[in-house]
Amino acid sequence: MHKYFDIGSVTVILITFLLFAVALFTKGLTHDILLEAGVLLVSIKLIMMAYRNTVFFREIIEEMKKLNDRLNKYD
């Protein structure tokens, strides 16, 4: 997990869950909690997208390194 998440991302995740828990206990199970749940889901989706992008770009960099090694092999 440390490979894909930096300290800033982990801090944002923890603060988001903490704020959601605080909102859950202060507002209770009212209509406003649906708004809080929506905000939590959007935050989770953004975190998942950032993770997927990190993995994708690492794979692209590895492929580019392989191509570069093959091209330099024939020099």
Distance bins in CASP14 RR format, pairs under 12 A and 6 or more apart:
PFRMAT RR
TARGET T0000
AUTHOR 0000-0000-0000
RMODE 2
METHOD distances of the structure
MODEL  1
1 7 0 0 0 0 0 1 0 0 0 0 0
1 9 0 0 0 0 0 1 0 0 0 0 0
1 10 0 0 0 0 1 0 0 0 0 0 0
1 13 0 0 0 0 0 1 0 0 0 0 0
1 51 0 0 0 0 1 0 0 0 0 0 0
1 54 0 0 0 0 0 1 0 0 0 0 0
2 9 0 0 0 0 0 1 0 0 0 0 0
2 10 0 0 0 0 1 0 0 0 0 0 0
3 9 0 0 0 0 0 1 0 0 0 0 0
3 51 0 0 0 0 0 1 0 0 0 0 0
3 54 0 0 0 0 1 0 0 0 0 0 0
3 55 0 0 0 0 1 0 0 0 0 0 0
3 58 0 0 0 0 1 0 0 0 0 0 0
4 10 0 0 0 0 0 1 0 0 0 0 0
4 47 0 0 0 0 0 1 0 0 0 0 0
4 48 0 0 0 0 0 1 0 0 0 0 0
4 50 0 0 0 0 1 0 0 0 0 0 0
4 51 1 0 1 0 0 0 0 0 0 0 0
4 52 0 0 0 0 1 0 0 0 0 0 0
4 53 0 0 0 0 1 0 0 0 0 0 0
4 54 1 0 1 0 0 0 0 0 0 0 0
4 55 1 0 0 1 0 0 0 0 0 0 0
4 56 0 0 0 0 0 1 0 0 0 0 0
4 57 0 0 0 0 0 1 0 0 0 0 0
4 58 0 0 0 0 1 0 0 0 0 0 0
5 11 0 0 0 0 1 0 0 0 0 0 0
5 12 0 0 0 0 1 0 0 0 0 0 0
5 13 1 0 0 1 0 0 0 0 0 0 0
5 14 0 0 0 0 0 1 0 0 0 0 0
5 47 0 0 0 0 1 0 0 0 0 0 0
5 48 0 0 0 0 0 1 0 0 0 0 0
5 50 0 0 0 0 1 0 0 0 0 0 0
5 51 1 0 0 1 0 0 0 0 0 0 0
5 54 0 0 0 0 1 0 0 0 0 0 0
5 55 0 0 0 0 0 1 0 0 0 0 0
6 12 0 0 0 0 0 1 0 0 0 0 0
6 13 0 0 0 0 0 1 0 0 0 0 0
6 50 0 0 0 0 0 1 0 0 0 0 0
6 51 0 0 0 0 0 1 0 0 0 0 0
6 54 0 0 0 0 1 0 0 0 0 0 0
7 13 0 0 0 0 0 1 0 0 0 0 0
7 14 0 0 0 0 0 1 0 0 0 0 0
8 14 0 0 0 0 1 0 0 0 0 0 0
8 15 0 0 0 0 1 0 0 0 0 0 0
8 16 0 0 0 0 0 1 0 0 0 0 0
8 47 0 0 0 0 0 1 0 0 0 0 0
8 50 0 0 0 0 0 1 0 0 0 0 0
9 15 0 0 0 0 0 1 0 0 0 0 0
9 16 0 0 0 0 0 1 0 0 0 0 0
9 43 0 0 0 0 0 1 0 0 0 0 0
9 46 0 0 0 0 0 1 0 0 0 0 0
9 47 1 0 0 1 0 0 0 0 0 0 0
9 48 0 0 0 0 0 1 0 0 0 0 0
9 49 0 0 0 0 0 1 0 0 0 0 0
9 50 1 0 0 1 0 0 0 0 0 0 0
9 51 0 0 0 0 1 0 0 0 0 0 0
9 53 0 0 0 0 0 1 0 0 0 0 0
9 54 0 0 0 0 1 0 0 0 0 0 0
10 16 0 0 0 0 0 1 0 0 0 0 0
10 17 0 0 0 0 0 1 0 0 0 0 0
10 47 0 0 0 0 1 0 0 0 0 0 0
10 50 0 0 0 0 0 1 0 0 0 0 0
10 51 0 0 0 0 0 1 0 0 0 0 0
11 17 0 0 0 0 0 1 0 0 0 0 0
11 18 0 0 0 0 0 1 0 0 0 0 0
11 47 0 0 0 0 0 1 0 0 0 0 0
12 18 0 0 0 0 0 1 0 0 0 0 0
12 19 0 0 0 0 0 1 0 0 0 0 0
12 43 1 0 0 1 0 0 0 0 0 0 0
12 44 0 0 0 0 0 1 0 0 0 0 0
12 46 0 0 0 0 1 0 0 0 0 0 0
12 47 1 0 0 1 0 0 0 0 0 0 0
12 50 0 0 0 0 1 0 0 0 0 0 0
13 19 0 0 0 0 0 1 0 0 0 0 0
13 20 0 0 0 0 0 1 0 0 0 0 0
13 40 0 0 0 0 0 1 0 0 0 0 0
13 43 0 0 0 0 1 0 0 0 0 0 0
13 44 0 0 0 0 1 0 0 0 0 0 0
13 46 0 0 0 0 0 1 0 0 0 0 0
13 47 1 0 0 1 0 0 0 0 0 0 0
13 48 0 0 0 0 0 1 0 0 0 0 0
13 50 0 0 0 0 0 1 0 0 0 0 0
13 51 0 0 0 0 0 1 0 0 0 0 0
14 20 0 0 0 0 0 1 0 0 0 0 0
14 21 0 0 0 0 0 1 0 0 0 0 0
14 43 0 0 0 0 0 1 0 0 0 0 0
14 47 0 0 0 0 0 1 0 0 0 0 0
15 21 0 0 0 0 0 1 0 0 0 0 0
15 22 0 0 0 0 0 1 0 0 0 0 0
15 40 0 0 0 0 0 1 0 0 0 0 0
15 43 0 0 0 0 1 0 0 0 0 0 0
15 47 0 0 0 0 0 1 0 0 0 0 0
16 22 0 0 0 0 0 1 0 0 0 0 0
16 23 0 0 0 0 0 1 0 0 0 0 0
16 36 0 0 0 0 0 1 0 0 0 0 0
16 37 0 0 0 0 0 1 0 0 0 0 0
16 38 0 0 0 0 0 1 0 0 0 0 0
16 39 0 0 0 0 1 0 0 0 0 0 0
16 40 1 0 0 1 0 0 0 0 0 0 0
16 41 0 0 0 0 0 1 0 0 0 0 0
16 42 0 0 0 0 1 0 0 0 0 0 0
16 43 1 0 1 0 0 0 0 0 0 0 0
16 44 0 0 0 0 1 0 0 0 0 0 0
16 45 0 0 0 0 0 1 0 0 0 0 0
16 46 0 0 0 0 1 0 0 0 0 0 0
16 47 0 0 0 0 1 0 0 0 0 0 0
17 23 0 0 0 0 0 1 0 0 0 0 0
17 24 0 0 0 0 0 1 0 0 0 0 0
17 36 0 0 0 0 0 1 0 0 0 0 0
17 39 0 0 0 0 0 1 0 0 0 0 0
17 40 1 0 0 1 0 0 0 0 0 0 0
17 43 0 0 0 0 1 0 0 0 0 0 0
17 44 0 0 0 0 1 0 0 0 0 0 0
17 47 0 0 0 0 0 1 0 0 0 0 0
18 24 0 0 0 0 0 1 0 0 0 0 0
18 25 0 0 0 0 0 1 0 0 0 0 0
18 40 0 0 0 0 0 1 0 0 0 0 0
18 43 0 0 0 0 0 1 0 0 0 0 0
19 25 0 0 0 0 0 1 0 0 0 0 0
19 26 0 0 0 0 0 1 0 0 0 0 0
19 27 0 0 0 0 0 1 0 0 0 0 0
19 36 0 0 0 0 1 0 0 0 0 0 0
19 39 0 0 0 0 1 0 0 0 0 0 0
19 40 0 0 0 0 1 0 0 0 0 0 0
19 43 0 0 0 0 1 0 0 0 0 0 0
20 26 0 0 0 0 0 1 0 0 0 0 0
20 27 0 0 0 0 0 1 0 0 0 0 0
20 28 0 0 0 0 0 1 0 0 0 0 0
20 33 0 0 0 0 1 0 0 0 0 0 0
20 35 0 0 0 0 0 1 0 0 0 0 0
20 36 1 0 1 0 0 0 0 0 0 0 0
20 37 1 0 0 1 0 0 0 0 0 0 0
20 38 0 0 0 0 1 0 0 0 0 0 0
20 39 1 0 0 1 0 0 0 0 0 0 0
20 40 1 0 1 0 0 0 0 0 0 0 0
20 41 0 0 0 0 0 1 0 0 0 0 0
20 42 0 0 0 0 0 1 0 0 0 0 0
20 43 0 0 0 0 1 0 0 0 0 0 0
20 44 0 0 0 0 0 1 0 0 0 0 0
21 27 0 0 0 0 0 1 0 0 0 0 0
21 28 0 0 0 0 0 1 0 0 0 0 0
21 33 0 0 0 0 0 1 0 0 0 0 0
21 36 0 0 0 0 1 0 0 0 0 0 0
21 37 0 0 0 0 0 1 0 0 0 0 0
21 40 0 0 0 0 1 0 0 0 0 0 0
22 28 0 0 0 0 0 1 0 0 0 0 0
22 33 0 0 0 0 0 1 0 0 0 0 0
22 36 0 0 0 0 1 0 0 0 0 0 0
22 40 0 0 0 0 0 1 0 0 0 0 0
23 29 0 0 0 0 0 1 0 0 0 0 0
23 30 0 0 0 0 0 1 0 0 0 0 0
23 32 1 0 0 1 0 0 0 0 0 0 0
23 33 1 0 0 1 0 0 0 0 0 0 0
23 34 0 0 0 0 0 1 0 0 0 0 0
23 35 0 0 0 0 1 0 0 0 0 0 0
23 36 1 0 1 0 0 0 0 0 0 0 0
23 37 0 0 0 0 1 0 0 0 0 0 0
23 38 0 0 0 0 0 1 0 0 0 0 0
23 39 0 0 0 0 1 0 0 0 0 0 0
23 40 0 0 0 0 1 0 0 0 0 0 0
24 30 0 0 0 0 0 1 0 0 0 0 0
24 32 0 0 0 0 0 1 0 0 0 0 0
24 33 1 0 0 1 0 0 0 0 0 0 0
24 34 0 0 0 0 0 1 0 0 0 0 0
24 35 0 0 0 0 0 1 0 0 0 0 0
24 36 1 0 0 1 0 0 0 0 0 0 0
24 37 0 0 0 0 1 0 0 0 0 0 0
24 39 0 0 0 0 0 1 0 0 0 0 0
24 40 0 0 0 0 1 0 0 0 0 0 0
25 33 0 0 0 0 0 1 0 0 0 0 0
25 36 0 0 0 0 0 1 0 0 0 0 0
26 32 0 0 0 0 1 0 0 0 0 0 0
26 33 0 0 0 0 1 0 0 0 0 0 0
26 36 0 0 0 0 1 0 0 0 0 0 0
27 33 1 0 1 0 0 0 0 0 0 0 0
27 34 0 0 0 0 0 1 0 0 0 0 0
27 35 0 0 0 0 1 0 0 0 0 0 0
27 36 1 0 0 1 0 0 0 0 0 0 0
27 37 0 0 0 0 0 1 0 0 0 0 0
28 34 0 0 0 0 0 1 0 0 0 0 0
28 36 0 0 0 0 1 0 0 0 0 0 0
28 37 0 0 0 0 0 1 0 0 0 0 0
29 36 0 0 0 0 0 1 0 0 0 0 0
29 37 0 0 0 0 0 1 0 0 0 0 0
30 36 0 0 0 0 1 0 0 0 0 0 0
30 37 0 0 0 0 0 1 0 0 0 0 0
31 37 0 0 0 0 0 1 0 0 0 0 0
32 38 0 0 0 0 0 1 0 0 0 0 0
32 39 0 0 0 0 0 1 0 0 0 0 0
33 39 0 0 0 0 0 1 0 0 0 0 0
33 40 0 0 0 0 0 1 0 0 0 0 0
34 40 0 0 0 0 0 1 0 0 0 0 0
34 41 0 0 0 0 0 1 0 0 0 0 0
35 41 0 0 0 0 0 1 0 0 0 0 0
35 42 0 0 0 0 0 1 0 0 0 0 0
36 42 0 0 0 0 0 1 0 0 0 0 0
36 43 0 0 0 0 0 1 0 0 0 0 0
37 43 0 0 0 0 0 1 0 0 0 0 0
37 44 0 0 0 0 0 1 0 0 0 0 0
38 44 0 0 0 0 1 0 0 0 0 0 0
38 45 0 0 0 0 1 0 0 0 0 0 0
39 45 0 0 0 0 0 1 0 0 0 0 0
39 46 0 0 0 0 0 1 0 0 0 0 0
40 46 0 0 0 0 0 1 0 0 0 0 0
40 47 0 0 0 0 0 1 0 0 0 0 0
41 47 0 0 0 0 0 1 0 0 0 0 0
41 48 0 0 0 0 0 1 0 0 0 0 0
42 48 0 0 0 0 0 1 0 0 0 0 0
42 49 0 0 0 0 0 1 0 0 0 0 0
43 49 0 0 0 0 0 1 0 0 0 0 0
43 50 0 0 0 0 0 1 0 0 0 0 0
44 50 0 0 0 0 0 1 0 0 0 0 0
44 51 0 0 0 0 0 1 0 0 0 0 0
45 51 0 0 0 0 0 1 0 0 0 0 0
45 52 0 0 0 0 0 1 0 0 0 0 0
46 52 0 0 0 0 0 1 0 0 0 0 0
46 53 0 0 0 0 0 1 0 0 0 0 0
47 53 0 0 0 0 0 1 0 0 0 0 0
47 54 0 0 0 0 0 1 0 0 0 0 0
48 54 0 0 0 0 0 1 0 0 0 0 0
48 55 0 0 0 0 0 1 0 0 0 0 0
49 55 0 0 0 0 0 1 0 0 0 0 0
49 56 0 0 0 0 0 1 0 0 0 0 0
50 56 0 0 0 0 0 1 0 0 0 0 0
50 57 0 0 0 0 0 1 0 0 0 0 0
51 57 0 0 0 0 0 1 0 0 0 0 0
51 58 0 0 0 0 0 1 0 0 0 0 0
52 58 0 0 0 0 0 1 0 0 0 0 0
52 59 0 0 0 0 0 1 0 0 0 0 0
53 59 0 0 0 0 0 1 0 0 0 0 0
53 60 0 0 0 0 0 1 0 0 0 0 0
54 60 0 0 0 0 0 1 0 0 0 0 0
54 61 0 0 0 0 0 1 0 0 0 0 0
55 61 0 0 0 0 0 1 0 0 0 0 0
55 62 0 0 0 0 0 1 0 0 0 0 0
56 62 0 0 0 0 0 1 0 0 0 0 0
56 63 0 0 0 0 0 1 0 0 0 0 0
57 63 0 0 0 0 0 1 0 0 0 0 0
57 64 0 0 0 0 0 1 0 0 0 0 0
58 64 0 0 0 0 0 1 0 0 0 0 0
58 65 0 0 0 0 0 1 0 0 0 0 0
59 65 0 0 0 0 0 1 0 0 0 0 0
59 66 0 0 0 0 0 1 0 0 0 0 0
60 66 0 0 0 0 0 1 0 0 0 0 0
60 67 0 0 0 0 0 1 0 0 0 0 0
61 67 0 0 0 0 0 1 0 0 0 0 0
61 68 0 0 0 0 0 1 0 0 0 0 0
62 68 0 0 0 0 0 1 0 0 0 0 0
62 69 0 0 0 0 0 1 0 0 0 0 0
63 69 0 0 0 0 0 1 0 0 0 0 0
63 70 0 0 0 0 0 1 0 0 0 0 0
64 70 0 0 0 0 0 1 0 0 0 0 0
64 71 0 0 0 0 0 1 0 0 0 0 0
65 71 0 0 0 0 0 1 0 0 0 0 0
65 72 0 0 0 0 0 1 0 0 0 0 0
66 72 0 0 0 0 0 1 0 0 0 0 0
66 73 0 0 0 0 0 1 0 0 0 0 0
67 73 0 0 0 0 0 1 0 0 0 0 0
68 74 0 0 0 0 0 1 0 0 0 0 0
68 75 0 0 0 0 0 1 0 0 0 0 0
69 75 0 0 0 0 0 1 0 0 0 0 0
END
